[in-house]
Amino acid sequence: MLVIGIEGTAHTAGVSVVSGDGDVLSNLFRTYMEKEGIHPREAANHHAAKIVPLIEESIHEAGIERGDIDLVAFSQGPGLGPCLRTAATAARTLSLSLNVPLVGVNHCIAHLEIGRLKTDAEKPVLLYVSGGNTQVIAFKKGRYRVFGETLDIGLGNMLDKFGRERGMPFPAGPTIEEKAKKGEKLLELPYSVKGMDVEFSGIMTSALNKDATLEDICYSLQETTFAMLTEVTERALAHTRKEEVLLGGGVVQNRRLQEMIGKMTEERGAAYHVPEPEFCIDNAAMIAWTGYLMYDSGTSISVEESHIKQKFRTDEVEVTWR
């Protein structure tokens, strides 16, 4: 079976062709970039201009014909409404024109499933950290359960907002990581862990008001927020009695975060896994692969049912393929 996946939740428009055996035959994307961040309507216009060429290019790179496609999968949510609608419209049109089934995929779950495909992780706790999402997720009793999450904004968004105030390019995470390497002094910032949940907006406000070098502020931002994530991830491991951590989302490419999670899992006698960078960031291969898993277990939707879900909860999805 060949599945074409379409991703369009935020700044990335992506198209991928994946086989039912898990071979990623193509995985292309174009990213809307503005130094001020993401303007949803402008990002949607970007996607509308890029999606069709990406579909054609992805099919060509996969070495197949349009008629070889058996299934269309798309990112149904969560995400920015205008961007989601653009991707969904392309998916519906392609499904109808090819006369093949359609599957709507939860973006957060897709990060977990591509990580399971591309690493040795089998039954992990997923630490998912991206621009708009920060969650600790694990499979229990037929669903992916959220064991902890941000109560305000995603960590990636917080870092981008901080970076914008300090004149950094978007996304700000890589610049903050480089400056943090030169930091020497750990500044006191709010450590906002509430049960299994975290908050970031107060940390950003405090960091912006610090009278210190930018390097020390970036260092302190990373150390504080990553320690919070490591704490709640460790407690999720203990609660679920699992022995693996899987990292997903664009922010997890940060080497310091990987180092802290790695040390925590090592001390617990657990393992941790990080997919290749192209499968950490938003990508269409994760949509195509999860779509295949869903369809193979009996899930598909009609065009009439394929409305987007901007606040699509991870734990809404009945996981029929595990």
ChimeraX commands (.cxc) that place a marker at each C-alpha (Angstrom):
marker #1 position 0.00,0.00,0.00 radius 0.5
marker #1 position 1.18,3.54,-0.81 radius 0.5
marker #1 position 0.01,6.48,1.28 radius 0.5
marker #1 position 0.44,10.15,0.52 radius 0.5
marker #1 position 0.45,12.37,3.59 radius 0.5
marker #1 position -0.18,16.13,3.72 radius 0.5
marker #1 position 1.01,18.18,6.70 radius 0.5
marker #1 position -0.12,21.76,7.31 radius 0.5
marker #1 position -0.70,22.55,10.97 radius 0.5
marker #1 position 1.48,25.66,11.33 radius 0.5
marker #1 position 4.47,27.05,9.41 radius 0.5
marker #1 position 5.30,23.88,7.47 radius 0.5
marker #1 position 3.60,22.63,4.32 radius 0.5
marker #1 position 4.74,19.08,3.68 radius 0.5
marker #1 position 3.95,16.11,1.44 radius 0.5
marker #1 position 5.29,12.58,1.79 radius 0.5
marker #1 position 4.78,9.17,0.22 radius 0.5
marker #1 position 5.18,6.21,2.58 radius 0.5
marker #1 position 4.67,2.51,1.95 radius 0.5
marker #1 position 2.79,0.14,4.20 radius 0.5
marker #1 position 6.14,-1.45,5.03 radius 0.5
marker #1 position 7.30,1.82,6.59 radius 0.5
marker #1 position 9.59,2.93,3.77 radius 0.5
marker #1 position 9.63,6.72,3.41 radius 0.5
marker #1 position 9.81,7.18,-0.36 radius 0.5
marker #1 position 9.68,10.98,-0.26 radius 0.5
marker #1 position 9.37,13.58,2.48 radius 0.5
marker #1 position 9.35,17.15,1.21 radius 0.5
marker #1 position 8.42,20.42,2.88 radius 0.5
marker #1 position 8.44,24.18,2.49 radius 0.5
marker #1 position 8.40,26.47,5.51 radius 0.5
marker #1 position 6.76,29.85,5.89 radius 0.5
marker #1 position 9.36,32.07,7.55 radius 0.5
marker #1 position 8.90,35.54,8.96 radius 0.5
marker #1 position 11.17,36.99,11.63 radius 0.5
marker #1 position 8.12,38.19,13.58 radius 0.5
marker #1 position 6.71,34.64,13.81 radius 0.5
marker #1 position 3.67,33.04,12.17 radius 0.5
marker #1 position 0.74,35.03,10.78 radius 0.5
marker #1 position -1.93,32.30,10.29 radius 0.5
marker #1 position -3.52,33.73,7.14 radius 0.5
marker #1 position -0.20,34.49,5.47 radius 0.5
marker #1 position 1.05,31.01,6.40 radius 0.5
marker #1 position -2.10,29.51,4.86 radius 0.5
marker #1 position -1.52,31.51,1.66 radius 0.5
marker #1 position 2.04,30.16,1.61 radius 0.5
marker #1 position 0.73,26.61,1.96 radius 0.5
marker #1 position -1.87,27.13,-0.76 radius 0.5
marker #1 position 0.89,28.17,-3.16 radius 0.5
marker #1 position 3.23,25.31,-2.22 radius 0.5
marker #1 position 0.98,22.27,-1.68 radius 0.5
marker #1 position 0.22,21.35,-5.30 radius 0.5
marker #1 position 3.85,21.59,-6.47 radius 0.5
marker #1 position 4.88,19.59,-3.39 radius 0.5
marker #1 position 2.37,16.87,-4.24 radius 0.5
marker #1 position 3.71,16.56,-7.78 radius 0.5
marker #1 position 7.34,16.70,-6.64 radius 0.5
marker #1 position 6.78,14.15,-3.87 radius 0.5
marker #1 position 5.10,11.68,-6.23 radius 0.5
marker #1 position 7.94,12.12,-8.71 radius 0.5
marker #1 position 10.64,11.65,-6.06 radius 0.5
marker #1 position 8.91,8.50,-4.81 radius 0.5
marker #1 position 9.15,7.06,-8.32 radius 0.5
marker #1 position 5.44,6.34,-8.60 radius 0.5
marker #1 position 2.43,7.50,-10.60 radius 0.5
marker #1 position -0.62,9.26,-9.18 radius 0.5
marker #1 position -2.67,6.17,-9.85 radius 0.5
marker #1 position -0.41,4.10,-7.57 radius 0.5
marker #1 position -1.61,5.97,-4.47 radius 0.5
marker #1 position -3.98,3.91,-2.30 radius 0.5
marker #1 position -4.72,6.34,0.54 radius 0.5
marker #1 position -4.61,10.05,1.37 radius 0.5
marker #1 position -3.85,11.15,4.95 radius 0.5
marker #1 position -3.82,14.70,6.26 radius 0.5
marker #1 position -3.14,16.57,9.50 radius 0.5
marker #1 position -6.63,17.17,10.92 radius 0.5
marker #1 position -5.39,19.03,14.01 radius 0.5
marker #1 position -4.40,20.50,16.37 radius 0.5
marker #1 position -3.06,23.61,14.72 radius 0.5
marker #1 position -3.80,26.98,13.17 radius 0.5
marker #1 position -7.21,27.05,11.53 radius 0.5
marker #1 position -6.31,28.67,8.18 radius 0.5
marker #1 position -3.32,26.35,7.74 radius 0.5
marker #1 position -5.30,23.23,8.67 radius 0.5
marker #1 position -8.08,24.14,6.24 radius 0.5
marker #1 position -5.61,24.55,3.39 radius 0.5
marker #1 position -4.07,21.12,3.96 radius 0.5
marker #1 position -7.49,19.51,4.43 radius 0.5
marker #1 position -8.81,21.01,1.20 radius 0.5
marker #1 position -5.84,19.66,-0.73 radius 0.5
marker #1 position -6.31,16.21,0.84 radius 0.5
marker #1 position -10.03,16.10,0.07 radius 0.5
marker #1 position -9.44,17.16,-3.52 radius 0.5
marker #1 position -6.73,14.55,-4.00 radius 0.5
marker #1 position -8.83,11.81,-2.39 radius 0.5
marker #1 position -11.79,12.59,-4.65 radius 0.5
marker #1 position -9.72,12.91,-7.82 radius 0.5
marker #1 position -7.93,9.61,-7.19 radius 0.5
marker #1 position -11.05,7.90,-5.79 radius 0.5
marker #1 position -9.13,6.59,-2.77 radius 0.5
marker #1 position -9.95,6.64,0.98 radius 0.5
marker #1 position -9.21,9.59,3.25 radius 0.5
marker #1 position -7.85,9.57,6.83 radius 0.5
marker #1 position -7.55,12.51,9.23 radius 0.5
marker #1 position -4.55,12.25,11.56 radius 0.5
marker #1 position -3.88,13.77,14.98 radius 0.5
marker #1 position -0.62,15.69,14.60 radius 0.5
marker #1 position 0.64,14.94,18.14 radius 0.5
marker #1 position 0.06,11.20,17.81 radius 0.5
marker #1 position 1.83,11.26,14.45 radius 0.5
marker #1 position 5.00,12.51,16.15 radius 0.5
marker #1 position 4.88,9.49,18.43 radius 0.5
marker #1 position 4.21,6.98,15.67 radius 0.5
marker #1 position 6.98,8.19,13.36 radius 0.5
marker #1 position 9.32,8.04,16.35 radius 0.5
marker #1 position 8.33,4.43,17.01 radius 0.5
marker #1 position 8.91,3.64,13.33 radius 0.5
marker #1 position 12.27,5.35,13.07 radius 0.5
marker #1 position 13.82,4.25,16.38 radius 0.5
marker #1 position 13.89,1.12,18.52 radius 0.5
marker #1 position 11.19,2.52,20.82 radius 0.5
marker #1 position 8.33,0.08,21.40 radius 0.5
marker #1 position 6.28,1.25,24.39 radius 0.5
marker #1 position 7.71,4.66,25.24 radius 0.5
marker #1 position 6.69,7.73,27.15 radius 0.5
marker #1 position 6.78,10.52,24.57 radius 0.5
marker #1 position 8.11,13.93,25.52 radius 0.5
marker #1 position 6.63,16.07,22.75 radius 0.5
marker #1 position 8.00,19.61,22.63 radius 0.5
marker #1 position 7.26,21.90,19.70 radius 0.5
marker #1 position 6.17,25.46,19.03 radius 0.5
marker #1 position 2.52,25.08,19.92 radius 0.5
marker #1 position 2.59,21.87,21.98 radius 0.5
marker #1 position 4.32,20.56,25.08 radius 0.5
marker #1 position 3.01,17.22,26.33 radius 0.5
marker #1 position 4.08,14.02,28.05 radius 0.5
marker #1 position 2.17,11.17,26.40 radius 0.5
marker #1 position 1.95,7.40,26.86 radius 0.5
marker #1 position -0.32,4.61,25.64 radius 0.5
marker #1 position -2.73,3.23,28.23 radius 0.5
marker #1 position -6.02,1.32,27.82 radius 0.5
marker #1 position -6.65,1.97,24.15 radius 0.5
marker #1 position -5.64,5.63,23.94 radius 0.5
marker #1 position -2.63,7.87,24.07 radius 0.5
marker #1 position -3.03,9.55,27.44 radius 0.5
marker #1 position -1.64,12.96,28.32 radius 0.5
marker #1 position 0.17,12.61,31.64 radius 0.5
marker #1 position 1.37,16.20,31.71 radius 0.5
marker #1 position 1.26,19.29,29.52 radius 0.5
marker #1 position 1.71,23.03,29.36 radius 0.5
marker #1 position -1.01,25.08,31.01 radius 0.5
marker #1 position -0.33,28.14,28.89 radius 0.5
marker #1 position 1.93,28.13,25.82 radius 0.5
marker #1 position 4.22,25.58,24.18 radius 0.5
marker #1 position 7.90,25.84,25.03 radius 0.5
marker #1 position 8.81,26.55,21.41 radius 0.5
marker #1 position 6.40,29.48,21.31 radius 0.5
marker #1 position 7.83,30.86,24.53 radius 0.5
marker #1 position 11.37,30.68,23.17 radius 0.5
marker #1 position 10.27,32.36,19.94 radius 0.5
marker #1 position 8.52,35.18,21.82 radius 0.5
marker #1 position 11.58,35.72,23.98 radius 0.5
marker #1 position 13.78,35.68,20.90 radius 0.5
marker #1 position 11.58,38.18,19.09 radius 0.5
marker #1 position 11.86,40.61,22.02 radius 0.5
marker #1 position 15.64,40.23,21.91 radius 0.5
marker #1 position 15.94,40.64,18.13 radius 0.5
marker #1 position 16.64,37.01,17.27 radius 0.5
marker #1 position 15.58,35.40,13.98 radius 0.5
marker #1 position 12.57,33.05,13.86 radius 0.5
marker #1 position 12.63,30.33,15.04 radius 0.5
marker #1 position 14.69,31.48,18.01 radius 0.5
marker #1 position 15.49,28.07,19.52 radius 0.5
marker #1 position 18.77,27.46,17.64 radius 0.5
marker #1 position 20.07,30.96,18.46 radius 0.5
marker #1 position 19.15,30.57,22.13 radius 0.5
marker #1 position 20.91,27.18,22.20 radius 0.5
marker #1 position 24.13,28.67,20.80 radius 0.5
marker #1 position 24.11,31.62,23.20 radius 0.5
marker #1 position 23.35,29.31,26.14 radius 0.5
marker #1 position 26.59,27.44,25.48 radius 0.5
marker #1 position 28.46,30.62,26.43 radius 0.5
marker #1 position 26.42,31.26,29.56 radius 0.5
marker #1 position 28.12,30.83,32.94 radius 0.5
marker #1 position 25.72,32.08,35.60 radius 0.5
marker #1 position 22.45,30.34,36.47 radius 0.5
marker #1 position 19.90,33.07,37.13 radius 0.5
marker #1 position 16.86,32.53,39.32 radius 0.5
marker #1 position 13.74,32.06,37.18 radius 0.5
marker #1 position 10.28,30.74,38.16 radius 0.5
marker #1 position 10.26,26.95,38.25 radius 0.5
marker #1 position 6.63,26.35,37.31 radius 0.5
marker #1 position 5.75,22.69,37.75 radius 0.5
marker #1 position 2.21,22.10,38.99 radius 0.5
marker #1 position 1.63,18.43,39.57 radius 0.5
marker #1 position 2.45,16.92,36.19 radius 0.5
marker #1 position 1.86,20.15,34.28 radius 0.5
marker #1 position 4.14,23.07,33.45 radius 0.5
marker #1 position 3.85,26.80,32.71 radius 0.5
marker #1 position 6.23,28.94,30.68 radius 0.5
marker #1 position 4.81,32.46,30.27 radius 0.5
marker #1 position 5.96,33.66,33.70 radius 0.5
marker #1 position 9.46,32.37,33.04 radius 0.5
marker #1 position 9.63,34.39,29.83 radius 0.5
marker #1 position 8.48,37.57,31.58 radius 0.5
marker #1 position 11.07,37.09,34.32 radius 0.5
marker #1 position 13.83,36.39,31.80 radius 0.5
marker #1 position 13.02,39.53,29.80 radius 0.5
marker #1 position 13.34,41.62,32.96 radius 0.5
marker #1 position 16.71,40.21,34.03 radius 0.5
marker #1 position 19.69,42.56,34.16 radius 0.5
marker #1 position 22.28,40.10,32.92 radius 0.5
marker #1 position 24.14,39.08,29.79 radius 0.5
marker #1 position 22.03,37.53,27.03 radius 0.5
marker #1 position 24.21,34.43,27.22 radius 0.5
marker #1 position 23.45,33.94,30.93 radius 0.5
marker #1 position 19.73,34.54,30.36 radius 0.5
marker #1 position 19.59,31.99,27.52 radius 0.5
marker #1 position 21.56,29.49,29.62 radius 0.5
marker #1 position 19.17,29.97,32.53 radius 0.5
marker #1 position 16.09,29.71,30.31 radius 0.5
marker #1 position 17.25,26.36,28.99 radius 0.5
marker #1 position 18.38,24.94,32.32 radius 0.5
marker #1 position 15.14,25.89,34.08 radius 0.5
marker #1 position 12.63,24.82,31.43 radius 0.5
marker #1 position 14.47,21.64,30.49 radius 0.5
marker #1 position 14.74,20.65,34.16 radius 0.5
marker #1 position 10.97,21.08,34.45 radius 0.5
marker #1 position 10.41,18.82,31.44 radius 0.5
marker #1 position 12.86,16.24,32.73 radius 0.5
marker #1 position 11.10,16.16,36.10 radius 0.5
marker #1 position 7.62,15.54,34.72 radius 0.5
marker #1 position 8.93,13.00,32.20 radius 0.5
marker #1 position 10.64,11.05,34.98 radius 0.5
marker #1 position 7.45,10.99,37.01 radius 0.5
marker #1 position 5.50,9.79,33.98 radius 0.5
marker #1 position 8.01,6.95,33.60 radius 0.5
marker #1 position 7.54,5.99,37.23 radius 0.5
marker #1 position 3.75,6.20,37.06 radius 0.5
marker #1 position 3.38,4.19,33.85 radius 0.5
marker #1 position 6.19,1.78,34.75 radius 0.5
marker #1 position 7.61,2.14,31.26 radius 0.5
marker #1 position 11.29,1.89,30.47 radius 0.5
marker #1 position 11.69,4.11,27.42 radius 0.5
marker #1 position 11.47,7.81,26.61 radius 0.5
marker #1 position 10.92,8.96,23.03 radius 0.5
marker #1 position 11.55,12.60,22.08 radius 0.5
marker #1 position 9.45,14.33,19.42 radius 0.5
marker #1 position 8.86,17.85,18.12 radius 0.5
marker #1 position 11.22,20.49,16.80 radius 0.5
marker #1 position 12.50,21.66,20.19 radius 0.5
marker #1 position 13.87,18.21,21.11 radius 0.5
marker #1 position 16.70,18.71,18.62 radius 0.5
marker #1 position 18.30,20.84,21.34 radius 0.5
marker #1 position 21.40,18.97,22.50 radius 0.5
marker #1 position 21.14,20.17,26.10 radius 0.5
marker #1 position 17.59,18.84,26.42 radius 0.5
marker #1 position 18.72,15.52,24.98 radius 0.5
marker #1 position 21.62,15.45,27.44 radius 0.5
marker #1 position 19.35,16.03,30.45 radius 0.5
marker #1 position 16.79,13.43,29.38 radius 0.5
marker #1 position 19.61,11.02,28.58 radius 0.5
marker #1 position 21.15,11.40,32.03 radius 0.5
marker #1 position 17.77,10.94,33.72 radius 0.5
marker #1 position 16.97,7.76,31.82 radius 0.5
marker #1 position 20.46,6.39,32.38 radius 0.5
marker #1 position 20.11,6.86,36.13 radius 0.5
marker #1 position 16.76,5.04,36.02 radius 0.5
marker #1 position 18.12,2.19,33.91 radius 0.5
marker #1 position 15.79,3.23,31.09 radius 0.5
marker #1 position 16.41,3.99,27.41 radius 0.5
marker #1 position 15.74,7.13,25.40 radius 0.5
marker #1 position 15.30,7.59,21.67 radius 0.5
marker #1 position 15.48,10.56,19.30 radius 0.5
marker #1 position 14.48,10.25,15.63 radius 0.5
marker #1 position 16.54,11.84,12.88 radius 0.5
marker #1 position 16.02,15.63,12.70 radius 0.5
marker #1 position 13.72,15.46,9.65 radius 0.5
marker #1 position 11.34,13.30,11.67 radius 0.5
marker #1 position 11.48,15.48,14.81 radius 0.5
marker #1 position 10.21,18.60,13.10 radius 0.5
marker #1 position 6.74,18.82,11.56 radius 0.5
marker #1 position 6.81,16.50,8.56 radius 0.5
marker #1 position 4.37,14.74,6.25 radius 0.5
marker #1 position 5.95,11.29,6.61 radius 0.5
marker #1 position 4.55,11.06,10.14 radius 0.5
marker #1 position 1.09,11.91,8.79 radius 0.5
marker #1 position 1.30,9.34,6.00 radius 0.5
marker #1 position 2.60,6.59,8.31 radius 0.5
marker #1 position 0.02,7.20,11.03 radius 0.5
marker #1 position -2.66,7.37,8.36 radius 0.5
marker #1 position -1.59,3.95,7.16 radius 0.5
marker #1 position -1.74,2.52,10.69 radius 0.5
marker #1 position -5.22,3.94,11.17 radius 0.5
marker #1 position -6.55,2.72,7.84 radius 0.5
marker #1 position -4.98,-0.71,8.24 radius 0.5
marker #1 position -6.89,-1.07,11.52 radius 0.5
marker #1 position -10.20,-0.07,9.92 radius 0.5
marker #1 position -10.33,3.73,10.25 radius 0.5
marker #1 position -11.19,6.17,7.48 radius 0.5
marker #1 position -13.49,9.17,7.04 radius 0.5
marker #1 position -15.71,10.59,4.32 radius 0.5
marker #1 position -15.11,14.01,2.85 radius 0.5
marker #1 position -18.18,15.23,4.74 radius 0.5
marker #1 position -16.62,14.09,8.04 radius 0.5
marker #1 position -13.20,15.58,7.35 radius 0.5
marker #1 position -13.63,18.92,9.11 radius 0.5
marker #1 position -10.54,20.23,10.85 radius 0.5
marker #1 position -10.10,20.20,14.63 radius 0.5
marker #1 position -8.03,23.14,15.84 radius 0.5
marker #1 position -8.03,21.82,19.42 radius 0.5
marker #1 position -7.76,18.12,18.55 radius 0.5
marker #1 position -6.83,16.46,21.84 radius 0.5
marker #1 position -4.31,13.64,21.82 radius 0.5
marker #1 position -6.53,11.56,24.11 radius 0.5
marker #1 position -9.60,11.96,21.86 radius 0.5
marker #1 position -8.30,9.35,19.43 radius 0.5
marker #1 position -9.25,5.72,19.87 radius 0.5
marker #1 position -6.03,3.88,19.08 radius 0.5
marker #1 position -7.24,0.85,17.14 radius 0.5
marker #1 position -3.86,-0.16,15.74 radius 0.5
marker #1 position -2.19,-1.17,19.02 radius 0.5
marker link #1:1,2 radius 0.2
marker link #1:2,3 radius 0.2
marker link #1:3,4 radius 0.2
marker link #1:4,5 radius 0.2
marker link #1:5,6 radius 0.2
marker link #1:6,7 radius 0.2
marker link #1:7,8 radius 0.2
marker link #1:8,9 radius 0.2
marker link #1:9,10 radius 0.2
marker link #1:10,11 radius 0.2
marker link #1:11,12 radius 0.2
marker link #1:12,13 radius 0.2
marker link #1:13,14 radius 0.2
marker link #1:14,15 radius 0.2
marker link #1:15,16 radius 0.2
marker link #1:16,17 radius 0.2
marker link #1:17,18 radius 0.2
marker link #1:18,19 radius 0.2
marker link #1:19,20 radius 0.2
marker link #1:20,21 radius 0.2
marker link #1:21,22 radius 0.2
marker link #1:22,23 radius 0.2
marker link #1:23,24 radius 0.2
marker link #1:24,25 radius 0.2
marker link #1:25,26 radius 0.2
marker link #1:26,27 radius 0.2
marker link #1:27,28 radius 0.2
marker link #1:28,29 radius 0.2
marker link #1:29,30 radius 0.2
marker link #1:30,31 radius 0.2
marker link #1:31,32 radius 0.2
marker link #1:32,33 radius 0.2
marker link #1:33,34 radius 0.2
marker link #1:34,35 radius 0.2
marker link #1:35,36 radius 0.2
marker link #1:36,37 radius 0.2
marker link #1:37,38 radius 0.2
marker link #1:38,39 radius 0.2
marker link #1:39,40 radius 0.2
marker link #1:40,41 radius 0.2
marker link #1:41,42 radius 0.2
marker link #1:42,43 radius 0.2
marker link #1:43,44 radius 0.2
marker link #1:44,45 radius 0.2
marker link #1:45,46 radius 0.2
marker link #1:46,47 radius 0.2
marker link #1:47,48 radius 0.2
marker link #1:48,49 radius 0.2
marker link #1:49,50 radius 0.2
marker link #1:50,51 radius 0.2
marker link #1:51,52 radius 0.2
marker link #1:52,53 radius 0.2
marker link #1:53,54 radius 0.2
marker link #1:54,55 radius 0.2
marker link #1:55,56 radius 0.2
marker link #1:56,57 radius 0.2
marker link #1:57,58 radius 0.2
marker link #1:58,59 radius 0.2
marker link #1:59,60 radius 0.2
marker link #1:60,61 radius 0.2
marker link #1:61,62 radius 0.2
marker link #1:62,63 radius 0.2
marker link #1:63,64 radius 0.2
marker link #1:64,65 radius 0.2
marker link #1:65,66 radius 0.2
marker link #1:66,67 radius 0.2
marker link #1:67,68 radius 0.2
marker link #1:68,69 radius 0.2
marker link #1:69,70 radius 0.2
marker link #1:70,71 radius 0.2
marker link #1:71,72 radius 0.2
marker link #1:72,73 radius 0.2
marker link #1:73,74 radius 0.2
marker link #1:74,75 radius 0.2
marker link #1:75,76 radius 0.2
marker link #1:76,77 radius 0.2
marker link #1:77,78 radius 0.2
marker link #1:78,79 radius 0.2
marker link #1:79,80 radius 0.2
marker link #1:80,81 radius 0.2
marker link #1:81,82 radius 0.2
marker link #1:82,83 radius 0.2
marker link #1:83,84 radius 0.2
marker link #1:84,85 radius 0.2
marker link #1:85,86 radius 0.2
marker link #1:86,87 radius 0.2
marker link #1:87,88 radius 0.2
marker link #1:88,89 radius 0.2
marker link #1:89,90 radius 0.2
marker link #1:90,91 radius 0.2
marker link #1:91,92 radius 0.2
marker link #1:92,93 radius 0.2
marker link #1:93,94 radius 0.2
marker link #1:94,95 radius 0.2
marker link #1:95,96 radius 0.2
marker link #1:96,97 radius 0.2
marker link #1:97,98 radius 0.2
marker link #1:98,99 radius 0.2
marker link #1:99,100 radius 0.2
marker link #1:100,101 radius 0.2
marker link #1:101,102 radius 0.2
marker link #1:102,103 radius 0.2
marker link #1:103,104 radius 0.2
marker link #1:104,105 radius 0.2
marker link #1:105,106 radius 0.2
marker link #1:106,107 radius 0.2
marker link #1:107,108 radius 0.2
marker link #1:108,109 radius 0.2
marker link #1:109,110 radius 0.2
marker link #1:110,111 radius 0.2
marker link #1:111,112 radius 0.2
marker link #1:112,113 radius 0.2
marker link #1:113,114 radius 0.2
marker link #1:114,115 radius 0.2
marker link #1:115,116 radius 0.2
marker link #1:116,117 radius 0.2
marker link #1:117,118 radius 0.2
marker link #1:118,119 radius 0.2
marker link #1:119,120 radius 0.2
marker link #1:120,121 radius 0.2
marker link #1:121,122 radius 0.2
marker link #1:122,123 radius 0.2
marker link #1:123,124 radius 0.2
marker link #1:124,125 radius 0.2
marker link #1:125,126 radius 0.2
marker link #1:126,127 radius 0.2
marker link #1:127,128 radius 0.2
marker link #1:128,129 radius 0.2
marker link #1:129,130 radius 0.2
marker link #1:130,131 radius 0.2
marker link #1:131,132 radius 0.2
marker link #1:132,133 radius 0.2
marker link #1:133,134 radius 0.2
marker link #1:134,135 radius 0.2
marker link #1:135,136 radius 0.2
marker link #1:136,137 radius 0.2
marker link #1:137,138 radius 0.2
marker link #1:138,139 radius 0.2
marker link #1:139,140 radius 0.2
marker link #1:140,141 radius 0.2
marker link #1:141,142 radius 0.2
marker link #1:142,143 radius 0.2
marker link #1:143,144 radius 0.2
marker link #1:144,145 radius 0.2
marker link #1:145,146 radius 0.2
marker link #1:146,147 radius 0.2
marker link #1:147,148 radius 0.2
marker link #1:148,149 radius 0.2
marker link #1:149,150 radius 0.2
marker link #1:150,151 radius 0.2
marker link #1:151,152 radius 0.2
marker link #1:152,153 radius 0.2
marker link #1:153,154 radius 0.2
marker link #1:154,155 radius 0.2
marker link #1:155,156 radius 0.2
marker link #1:156,157 radius 0.2
marker link #1:157,158 radius 0.2
marker link #1:158,159 radius 0.2
marker link #1:159,160 radius 0.2
marker link #1:160,161 radius 0.2
marker link #1:161,162 radius 0.2
marker link #1:162,163 radius 0.2
marker link #1:163,164 radius 0.2
marker link #1:164,165 radius 0.2
marker link #1:165,166 radius 0.2
marker link #1:166,167 radius 0.2
marker link #1:167,168 radius 0.2
marker link #1:168,169 radius 0.2
marker link #1:169,170 radius 0.2
marker link #1:170,171 radius 0.2
marker link #1:171,172 radius 0.2
marker link #1:172,173 radius 0.2
marker link #1:173,174 radius 0.2
marker link #1:174,175 radius 0.2
marker link #1:175,176 radius 0.2
marker link #1:176,177 radius 0.2
marker link #1:177,178 radius 0.2
marker link #1:178,179 radius 0.2
marker link #1:179,180 radius 0.2
marker link #1:180,181 radius 0.2
marker link #1:181,182 radius 0.2
marker link #1:182,183 radius 0.2
marker link #1:183,184 radius 0.2
marker link #1:184,185 radius 0.2
marker link #1:185,186 radius 0.2
marker link #1:186,187 radius 0.2
marker link #1:187,188 radius 0.2
marker link #1:188,189 radius 0.2
marker link #1:189,190 radius 0.2
marker link #1:190,191 radius 0.2
marker link #1:191,192 radius 0.2
marker link #1:192,193 radius 0.2
marker link #1:193,194 radius 0.2
marker link #1:194,195 radius 0.2
marker link #1:195,196 radius 0.2
marker link #1:196,197 radius 0.2
marker link #1:197,198 radius 0.2
marker link #1:198,199 radius 0.2
marker link #1:199,200 radius 0.2
marker link #1:200,201 radius 0.2
marker link #1:201,202 radius 0.2
marker link #1:202,203 radius 0.2
marker link #1:203,204 radius 0.2
marker link #1:204,205 radius 0.2
marker link #1:205,206 radius 0.2
marker link #1:206,207 radius 0.2
marker link #1:207,208 radius 0.2
marker link #1:208,209 radius 0.2
marker link #1:209,210 radius 0.2
marker link #1:210,211 radius 0.2
marker link #1:211,212 radius 0.2
marker link #1:212,213 radius 0.2
marker link #1:213,214 radius 0.2
marker link #1:214,215 radius 0.2
marker link #1:215,216 radius 0.2
marker link #1:216,217 radius 0.2
marker link #1:217,218 radius 0.2
marker link #1:218,219 radius 0.2
marker link #1:219,220 radius 0.2
marker link #1:220,221 radius 0.2
marker link #1:221,222 radius 0.2
marker link #1:222,223 radius 0.2
marker link #1:223,224 radius 0.2
marker link #1:224,225 radius 0.2
marker link #1:225,226 radius 0.2
marker link #1:226,227 radius 0.2
marker link #1:227,228 radius 0.2
marker link #1:228,229 radius 0.2
marker link #1:229,230 radius 0.2
marker link #1:230,231 radius 0.2
marker link #1:231,232 radius 0.2
marker link #1:232,233 radius 0.2
marker link #1:233,234 radius 0.2
marker link #1:234,235 radius 0.2
marker link #1:235,236 radius 0.2
marker link #1:236,237 radius 0.2
marker link #1:237,238 radius 0.2
marker link #1:238,239 radius 0.2
marker link #1:239,240 radius 0.2
marker link #1:240,241 radius 0.2
marker link #1:241,242 radius 0.2
marker link #1:242,243 radius 0.2
marker link #1:243,244 radius 0.2
marker link #1:244,245 radius 0.2
marker link #1:245,246 radius 0.2
marker link #1:246,247 radius 0.2
marker link #1:247,248 radius 0.2
marker link #1:248,249 radius 0.2
marker link #1:249,250 radius 0.2
marker link #1:250,251 radius 0.2
marker link #1:251,252 radius 0.2
marker link #1:252,253 radius 0.2
marker link #1:253,254 radius 0.2
marker link #1:254,255 radius 0.2
marker link #1:255,256 radius 0.2
marker link #1:256,257 radius 0.2
marker link #1:257,258 radius 0.2
marker link #1:258,259 radius 0.2
marker link #1:259,260 radius 0.2
marker link #1:260,261 radius 0.2
marker link #1:261,262 radius 0.2
marker link #1:262,263 radius 0.2
marker link #1:263,264 radius 0.2
marker link #1:264,265 radius 0.2
marker link #1:265,266 radius 0.2
marker link #1:266,267 radius 0.2
marker link #1:267,268 radius 0.2
marker link #1:268,269 radius 0.2
marker link #1:269,270 radius 0.2
marker link #1:270,271 radius 0.2
marker link #1:271,272 radius 0.2
marker link #1:272,273 radius 0.2
marker link #1:273,274 radius 0.2
marker link #1:274,275 radius 0.2
marker link #1:275,276 radius 0.2
marker link #1:276,277 radius 0.2
marker link #1:277,278 radius 0.2
marker link #1:278,279 radius 0.2
marker link #1:279,280 radius 0.2
marker link #1:280,281 radius 0.2
marker link #1:281,282 radius 0.2
marker link #1:282,283 radius 0.2
marker link #1:283,284 radius 0.2
marker link #1:284,285 radius 0.2
marker link #1:285,286 radius 0.2
marker link #1:286,287 radius 0.2
marker link #1:287,288 radius 0.2
marker link #1:288,289 radius 0.2
marker link #1:289,290 radius 0.2
marker link #1:290,291 radius 0.2
marker link #1:291,292 radius 0.2
marker link #1:292,293 radius 0.2
marker link #1:293,294 radius 0.2
marker link #1:294,295 radius 0.2
marker link #1:295,296 radius 0.2
marker link #1:296,297 radius 0.2
marker link #1:297,298 radius 0.2
marker link #1:298,299 radius 0.2
marker link #1:299,300 radius 0.2
marker link #1:300,301 radius 0.2
marker link #1:301,302 radius 0.2
marker link #1:302,303 radius 0.2
marker link #1:303,304 radius 0.2
marker link #1:304,305 radius 0.2
marker link #1:305,306 radius 0.2
marker link #1:306,307 radius 0.2
marker link #1:307,308 radius 0.2
marker link #1:308,309 radius 0.2
marker link #1:309,310 radius 0.2
marker link #1:310,311 radius 0.2
marker link #1:311,312 radius 0.2
marker link #1:312,313 radius 0.2
marker link #1:313,314 radius 0.2
marker link #1:314,315 radius 0.2
marker link #1:315,316 radius 0.2
marker link #1:316,317 radius 0.2
marker link #1:317,318 radius 0.2
marker link #1:318,319 radius 0.2
marker link #1:319,320 radius 0.2
marker link #1:320,321 radius 0.2
marker link #1:321,322 radius 0.2
view
